[in-house]
Amino acid sequence: MRGASWISLIALLGGVWVAVSPFVLGFSHPVHQLWPASILGTVILGGVVAVVALAGLIGFWGLQLRDWERPQRTATGLRQAR
């Protein structure tokens, strides 16, 4: 993996952790309220970070596959063997 994909992977894992952390760490909330603002904000923020990081990973690997399938040409115009 190249540097950009590592950063996106770390951001994806971080976003997932932020989204599930209220439930793992046991944020307290009133009984009459399903998801208070503290939990809802954390879940939304984590979800947005995870979605953006996933889009970055998909875009990065899509470009890598596109470039990998494209034949490489040398300065003389001849195809280079892989």
Backbone as CSV, one residue per row, in Angstrom:
resi,resn,N_x,N_y,N_z,CA_x,CA_y,CA_z,C_x,C_y,C_z
1,MET,0.829,-1.178,0.000,0.000,0.000,0.000,0.877,1.245,0.000
2,ARG,0.449,2.212,-0.712,1.184,3.472,-0.735,0.713,4.367,0.405
3,GLY,1.395,5.487,0.580,1.108,6.382,1.701,-0.322,6.878,1.758
4,ALA,-0.880,7.247,0.613,-2.246,7.792,0.601,-3.262,6.756,1.041
5,SER,-3.050,5.516,0.653,-4.019,4.497,1.040,-3.908,4.172,2.525
6,TRP,-2.699,4.246,3.090,-2.549,4.027,4.531,-3.269,5.110,5.313
7,ILE,-3.162,6.334,4.850,-3.828,7.441,5.543,-5.339,7.262,5.474
8,SER,-5.860,6.875,4.323,-7.299,6.650,4.193,-7.755,5.476,5.045
9,LEU,-6.936,4.438,5.126,-7.297,3.282,5.949,-7.328,3.665,7.426
10,ILE,-6.361,4.436,7.870,-6.346,4.890,9.264,-7.539,5.804,9.541
11,ALA,-7.873,6.672,8.590,-9.040,7.544,8.757,-10.330,6.731,8.805
12,LEU,-10.419,5.681,7.989,-11.606,4.817,8.003,-11.751,4.138,9.364
13,LEU,-10.662,3.573,9.871,-10.720,2.919,11.182,-11.031,3.926,12.286
14,GLY,-10.457,5.114,12.189,-10.758,6.149,13.169,-12.211,6.582,13.133
15,GLY,-12.765,6.716,11.932,-14.171,7.090,11.804,-15.101,6.035,12.367
16,VAL,-14.775,4.777,12.108,-15.594,3.688,12.658,-15.498,3.692,14.185
17,TRP,-14.279,3.896,14.717,-14.133,3.934,16.168,-14.925,5.089,16.771
18,VAL,-14.872,6.259,16.166,-15.613,7.404,16.698,-17.112,7.116,16.667
19,ALA,-17.585,6.428,15.631,-19.016,6.138,15.521,-19.484,5.121,16.565
20,VAL,-18.662,4.140,16.885,-19.095,3.102,17.836,-18.632,3.370,19.264
21,SER,-17.770,4.347,19.463,-17.226,4.593,20.802,-18.281,4.912,21.866
22,PRO,-19.360,5.616,21.567,-20.347,5.851,22.627,-20.937,4.552,23.185
23,PHE,-21.052,3.557,22.345,-21.643,2.303,22.780,-20.607,1.410,23.467
24,VAL,-19.379,1.454,22.973,-18.311,0.657,23.577,-17.922,1.224,24.941
25,LEU,-17.815,2.543,25.025,-17.397,3.183,26.272,-18.558,3.428,27.233
26,GLY,-19.777,3.238,26.767,-20.949,3.355,27.632,-21.283,4.782,28.032
27,PHE,-21.434,5.668,27.045,-21.866,7.030,27.358,-23.193,6.960,28.103
28,SER,-23.328,7.739,29.139,-24.583,7.737,29.886,-25.602,8.630,29.167
29,HIS,-26.857,8.219,29.246,-27.923,9.025,28.660,-29.212,8.782,29.444
30,PRO,-30.105,9.754,29.408,-31.370,9.609,30.141,-32.204,8.460,29.577
31,VAL,-32.980,7.862,30.424,-33.804,6.715,30.031,-34.854,7.116,29.006
32,HIS,-35.439,8.285,29.129,-36.529,8.713,28.247,-36.049,9.156,26.864
33,GLN,-34.750,9.251,26.669,-34.215,9.742,25.391,-33.370,8.640,24.762
34,LEU,-33.691,8.284,23.501,-32.983,7.196,22.837,-31.524,7.550,22.600
35,TRP,-31.254,8.602,21.843,-29.887,9.037,21.556,-29.797,10.535,21.840
36,PRO,-29.164,10.910,22.933,-29.001,12.354,23.181,-28.001,12.960,22.210
37,ALA,-27.864,14.270,22.277,-27.012,14.995,21.327,-25.562,14.539,21.378
38,SER,-25.066,14.175,22.555,-23.669,13.740,22.661,-23.425,12.452,21.877
39,ILE,-24.338,11.517,21.948,-24.184,10.260,21.214,-24.471,10.469,19.731
40,LEU,-25.532,11.179,19.427,-25.911,11.396,18.032,-24.825,12.149,17.273
41,GLY,-24.267,13.177,17.864,-23.206,13.940,17.209,-21.973,13.098,16.956
42,THR,-21.615,12.267,17.917,-20.439,11.407,17.769,-20.652,10.369,16.680
43,VAL,-21.824,9.767,16.636,-22.122,8.758,15.617,-22.137,9.386,14.221
44,ILE,-22.739,10.547,14.088,-22.787,11.223,12.782,-21.387,11.622,12.331
45,LEU,-20.600,12.210,13.224,-19.236,12.609,12.872,-18.403,11.398,12.456
46,GLY,-18.470,10.328,13.213,-17.732,9.129,12.864,-18.183,8.537,11.541
47,GLY,-19.479,8.568,11.292,-19.996,8.061,10.020,-19.521,8.880,8.833
48,VAL,-19.515,10.199,8.988,-19.048,11.065,7.897,-17.571,10.832,7.620
49,VAL,-16.762,10.749,8.665,-15.327,10.501,8.481,-15.102,9.148,7.806
50,ALA,-15.836,8.126,8.235,-15.679,6.791,7.653,-16.097,6.765,6.184
51,VAL,-17.178,7.433,5.836,-17.644,7.449,4.443,-16.658,8.187,3.543
52,VAL,-16.142,9.309,4.011,-15.168,10.064,3.209,-13.885,9.252,3.035
53,ALA,-13.430,8.590,4.093,-12.227,7.766,3.991,-12.451,6.577,3.060
54,LEU,-13.620,5.960,3.120,-13.927,4.844,2.229,-13.971,5.306,0.780
55,ALA,-14.536,6.473,0.536,-14.543,7.014,-0.832,-13.117,7.273,-1.312
56,GLY,-12.262,7.753,-0.429,-10.862,7.958,-0.789,-10.158,6.664,-1.126
57,LEU,-10.413,5.619,-0.340,-9.809,4.310,-0.630,-10.297,3.745,-1.955
58,ILE,-11.591,3.838,-2.200,-12.147,3.320,-3.460,-11.573,4.094,-4.641
59,GLY,-11.497,5.407,-4.528,-10.926,6.210,-5.610,-9.459,5.908,-5.833
60,PHE,-8.701,5.769,-4.750,-7.273,5.472,-4.867,-7.052,4.133,-5.557
61,TRP,-7.729,3.097,-5.097,-7.523,1.768,-5.688,-8.111,1.681,-7.093
62,GLY,-9.165,2.440,-7.380,-9.686,2.475,-8.745,-8.671,3.060,-9.708
63,LEU,-8.008,4.125,-9.297,-6.970,4.710,-10.149,-5.764,3.778,-10.277
64,GLN,-5.432,3.076,-9.210,-4.312,2.133,-9.281,-4.612,1.006,-10.262
65,LEU,-5.828,0.487,-10.233,-6.195,-0.586,-11.166,-6.223,-0.082,-12.601
66,ARG,-6.710,1.144,-12.786,-6.742,1.707,-14.129,-5.328,1.863,-14.684
67,ASP,-4.429,2.373,-13.878,-3.053,2.553,-14.321,-2.335,1.221,-14.511
68,TRP,-2.689,0.233,-13.718,-2.046,-1.073,-13.815,-2.427,-1.770,-15.124
69,GLU,-3.674,-1.609,-15.566,-4.137,-2.261,-16.792,-3.684,-1.530,-18.049
70,ARG,-3.338,-0.275,-17.934,-2.902,0.517,-19.080,-1.486,0.082,-19.476
71,PRO,-1.247,-0.173,-20.757,0.104,-0.584,-21.161,1.105,0.553,-20.955
72,GLN,2.249,0.187,-20.478,3.310,1.162,-20.237,4.121,1.356,-21.509
73,ARG,4.449,2.582,-21.832,5.246,2.882,-23.020,6.554,3.537,-22.596
74,THR,7.590,3.208,-23.292,8.891,3.809,-23.008,9.045,5.066,-23.849
75,ALA,10.194,5.705,-23.735,10.450,6.935,-24.480,10.481,6.680,-25.981
76,THR,10.783,5.444,-26.399,10.841,5.132,-27.825,9.473,4.776,-28.392
77,GLY,8.467,4.650,-27.515,7.136,4.324,-27.996,6.843,2.833,-27.993
78,LEU,7.795,2.027,-27.599,7.584,0.584,-27.547,6.964,0.194,-26.217
79,ARG,6.171,-0.861,-26.247,5.548,-1.329,-25.004,6.583,-2.000,-24.130
80,GLN,6.450,-1.751,-22.875,7.382,-2.311,-21.915,6.730,-3.520,-21.254
81,ALA,7.454,-4.624,-21.178,6.917,-5.833,-20.543,6.850,-5.652,-19.031
82,ARG,5.830,-6.229,-18.429,5.689,-6.160,-16.966,6.331,-7.355,-16.330
